[in-house]
Amino acid sequence: MTTARERWFPEDSPPSSRRQRKHALADDVRALIADVLMLDVEAADEGQLAEAEQRLAAARKALASLPDVRAQGLFVGDDSSLFERSPLSGRSNAHAAPLTLTFHGDLTRGHATYGEGFEGPPGLVHGGYVISAFDDLLGVAQAASGIAGLTGTLEVKLRGGTPLHQRIDYEAGVLEVKGRKITAWGKSFHDGQLLAEATGIFIEPRGGHPVIAVMQAARMNQG
């Protein structure tokens, strides 16, 4: 019988050579975001600035001409999986660090390295991103309960600053299940030092998670 975790977050499979190229494109865009963010535009040479603008416009035009995954419909194929599209853990999402997640029995582990685009206090990750990462982490971890719900409440205690450009490790699991309510926990560390910890309550909607219906309908339309 397929578990909730397998339905929502199937074990990650090695990316194809084509998908590796998409991940490389996302990495380039992540680096580009930092380059634009840290650009000293007032000191930039006018000719070099104009050339950069033209090259970026050409790159956007080239990508816009390629096939769009949305033509297949949402939640269809690998491009629409959490591992690819999540704003926190999606490898194809240039907004993501990304947060890499793996499953170890009932325990979910993860790690991420945050760049300049995530900075709040100097040298540290913005607290909003720290909290958002736990929403993604616990949202995955709760599926080990056998059901999957939507975020009801999320409490995060910040024990110390989360540094930029350093590997941050995560772990999470399920505390208890009461009917449709799943309580999950999570922690983050740097070099073994506790940075933050979270508790989240997730509620399975009556009739099941709405995304299941969307996924089933999309698969039926495919064939």
C-alpha positions as CSV (number, residue, x, y, z in Angstrom):
1,M,0.0,0.0,0.0
2,T,1.3,3.4,-0.9
3,T,2.1,5.6,2.1
4,A,1.3,9.3,2.4
5,R,5.0,10.1,2.2
6,E,5.3,8.1,-1.1
7,R,2.3,9.8,-2.5
8,W,3.5,13.3,-1.6
9,F,7.2,13.0,-1.5
10,P,8.4,9.9,-3.4
11,E,12.0,8.9,-2.8
12,D,14.3,11.1,-4.9
13,S,15.6,9.5,-8.0
14,P,18.9,10.5,-9.8
15,P,18.2,13.3,-12.2
16,S,18.5,12.7,-16.0
17,S,21.2,14.5,-17.9
18,R,18.6,16.9,-19.2
19,R,17.3,17.6,-15.6
20,Q,20.9,18.2,-14.5
21,R,21.1,20.9,-17.1
22,K,18.0,22.5,-15.7
23,H,19.5,22.4,-12.2
24,A,22.6,24.0,-13.6
25,L,20.5,26.8,-15.1
26,A,18.8,27.3,-11.7
27,D,22.3,27.5,-10.1
28,D,23.3,30.2,-12.6
29,V,20.2,32.2,-11.9
30,R,20.8,31.9,-8.1
31,A,24.3,33.3,-8.7
32,L,22.9,36.0,-11.0
33,I,20.5,37.1,-8.3
34,A,23.5,37.6,-5.9
35,D,25.4,39.4,-8.7
36,V,22.6,41.9,-9.3
37,L,22.0,42.3,-5.6
38,M,25.6,43.2,-4.9
39,L,26.1,45.3,-8.0
40,D,27.6,48.8,-7.3
41,V,25.5,50.3,-10.1
42,E,26.8,53.9,-9.5
43,A,30.4,52.8,-10.0
44,A,29.8,50.5,-13.0
45,D,31.2,51.4,-16.4
46,E,28.3,52.5,-18.6
47,G,29.4,50.3,-21.6
48,Q,29.7,47.2,-19.4
49,L,26.4,47.9,-17.7
50,A,24.7,48.2,-21.1
51,E,26.3,45.0,-22.3
52,A,25.2,43.1,-19.2
53,E,21.6,44.4,-19.8
54,Q,21.6,43.2,-23.4
55,R,23.0,39.8,-22.6
56,L,20.5,39.2,-19.8
57,A,17.6,40.2,-22.1
58,A,18.9,37.8,-24.8
59,A,19.2,35.0,-22.2
60,R,15.6,35.6,-21.0
61,K,14.4,35.6,-24.7
62,A,16.2,32.2,-25.3
63,L,14.6,30.6,-22.3
64,A,11.1,32.0,-23.0
65,S,11.2,30.2,-26.4
66,L,11.6,26.7,-24.8
67,P,8.7,24.4,-23.8
68,D,6.8,25.4,-20.6
69,V,6.0,22.7,-18.0
70,R,2.6,24.4,-17.4
71,A,1.4,23.1,-20.7
72,Q,1.2,19.6,-19.2
73,G,-0.9,20.8,-16.2
74,L,0.0,21.2,-12.6
75,F,1.4,18.3,-10.6
76,V,2.2,16.2,-13.6
77,G,5.7,14.7,-14.0
78,D,9.0,15.3,-12.2
79,D,9.1,19.0,-13.0
80,S,6.1,19.6,-10.7
81,S,7.4,17.6,-7.7
82,L,8.3,19.2,-4.4
83,F,12.0,18.5,-5.1
84,E,11.8,20.7,-8.2
85,R,9.3,23.5,-7.6
86,S,9.2,24.3,-3.9
87,P,10.3,27.8,-3.1
88,L,12.4,26.4,-0.2
89,S,13.6,23.0,-1.4
90,G,13.1,23.1,-5.2
91,R,16.3,22.4,-7.1
92,S,14.8,24.0,-10.3
93,N,13.5,27.0,-8.3
94,A,16.2,29.7,-8.3
95,H,14.4,31.4,-5.3
96,A,15.4,28.3,-3.2
97,A,18.7,27.8,-1.4
98,P,17.8,25.0,-2.0
99,L,16.9,23.0,1.2
100,T,17.9,19.4,0.4
101,L,15.7,16.8,2.1
102,T,16.2,13.1,2.7
103,F,14.3,10.4,4.5
104,H,15.7,8.1,7.2
105,G,12.9,5.9,8.5
106,D,10.5,8.2,10.3
107,L,13.1,10.9,10.5
108,T,13.4,13.6,7.8
109,R,16.8,15.3,7.5
110,G,17.9,18.2,5.4
111,H,20.7,20.8,4.8
112,A,21.0,24.1,3.0
113,T,23.5,26.9,2.5
114,Y,22.1,30.4,2.2
115,G,23.6,33.1,0.1
116,E,23.3,36.9,0.0
117,G,19.7,36.9,-1.2
118,F,18.6,35.5,2.2
119,E,20.4,38.1,4.3
120,G,18.7,39.9,7.2
121,P,21.1,41.0,9.9
122,P,24.6,41.4,8.5
123,G,26.0,37.9,7.9
124,L,22.9,36.1,9.0
125,V,19.8,34.6,7.4
126,H,16.6,36.8,7.6
127,G,14.3,35.4,10.3
128,G,11.5,35.1,7.9
129,Y,13.5,32.6,5.8
130,V,14.5,30.7,8.9
131,I,10.8,30.2,9.8
132,S,9.8,29.4,6.2
133,A,12.3,26.6,6.0
134,F,10.7,25.0,9.0
135,D,7.3,25.2,7.3
136,D,8.7,23.2,4.3
137,L,10.7,20.8,6.5
138,L,7.8,20.0,8.9
139,G,5.4,19.9,6.0
140,V,7.4,17.0,4.5
141,A,8.2,15.3,7.9
142,Q,4.5,15.1,8.9
143,A,3.7,12.7,6.0
144,A,5.6,10.0,7.9
145,S,2.4,9.9,10.1
146,G,0.5,8.2,7.2
147,I,-1.6,11.3,6.4
148,A,-0.8,14.7,5.1
149,G,-2.3,18.0,6.2
150,L,-2.1,21.8,5.7
151,T,-0.2,24.0,8.1
152,G,-2.4,25.0,11.0
153,T,0.1,26.6,13.4
154,L,3.9,26.9,13.3
155,E,5.9,27.9,16.4
156,V,9.6,28.6,15.8
157,K,12.1,29.5,18.6
158,L,15.3,31.2,17.4
159,R,18.1,30.1,19.7
160,G,20.9,31.8,17.7
161,G,21.6,33.5,14.4
162,T,21.7,31.3,11.2
163,P,24.9,32.2,9.3
164,L,25.2,32.8,5.6
165,H,27.4,30.7,3.4
166,Q,27.6,27.9,6.0
167,R,26.0,24.5,5.8
168,I,22.9,24.4,8.0
169,D,21.6,21.0,9.0
170,Y,18.0,20.1,9.8
171,E,16.1,17.2,11.3
172,A,12.4,16.7,11.9
173,G,9.8,14.1,12.8
174,V,6.3,13.4,14.1
175,L,5.3,14.0,17.7
176,E,1.8,12.7,17.7
177,V,-1.3,12.1,15.5
178,K,-4.9,12.8,16.8
179,G,-7.5,12.2,14.2
180,R,-6.8,14.6,11.4
181,K,-4.3,16.6,13.4
182,I,-0.5,15.9,13.1
183,T,2.0,17.5,15.3
184,A,5.6,17.6,14.0
185,W,8.9,18.9,15.4
186,G,12.1,20.2,13.8
187,K,15.5,21.5,14.6
188,S,18.3,23.3,12.8
189,F,22.0,23.2,13.6
190,H,25.4,24.6,12.5
191,D,28.4,22.5,13.4
192,G,26.3,20.7,16.0
193,Q,25.1,23.9,17.7
194,L,21.3,24.3,17.9
195,L,20.1,27.4,16.0
196,A,16.4,27.1,16.0
197,E,13.6,24.6,16.8
198,A,10.0,24.4,15.7
199,T,6.7,22.7,16.4
200,G,4.0,22.6,13.8
201,I,0.4,21.4,13.7
202,F,-1.0,20.2,10.4
203,I,-4.6,19.5,9.7
204,E,-5.7,17.0,7.1
205,P,-8.8,18.6,5.4
206,R,-12.0,16.6,5.5
207,G,-12.1,14.4,2.4
208,G,-8.3,14.5,2.1
209,H,-5.7,17.0,1.0
210,P,-7.0,19.0,-2.0
211,V,-3.8,18.5,-4.0
212,I,-4.5,14.7,-4.3
213,A,-7.7,15.5,-6.3
214,V,-5.7,17.8,-8.6
215,M,-3.0,15.2,-9.1
216,Q,-5.5,12.5,-9.8
217,A,-7.4,14.6,-12.3
218,A,-4.1,15.6,-14.0
219,R,-3.1,11.9,-14.4
220,M,-6.5,11.0,-15.8
221,N,-6.2,13.7,-18.4
222,Q,-2.8,12.4,-19.3
223,G,-4.0,9.1,-20.3
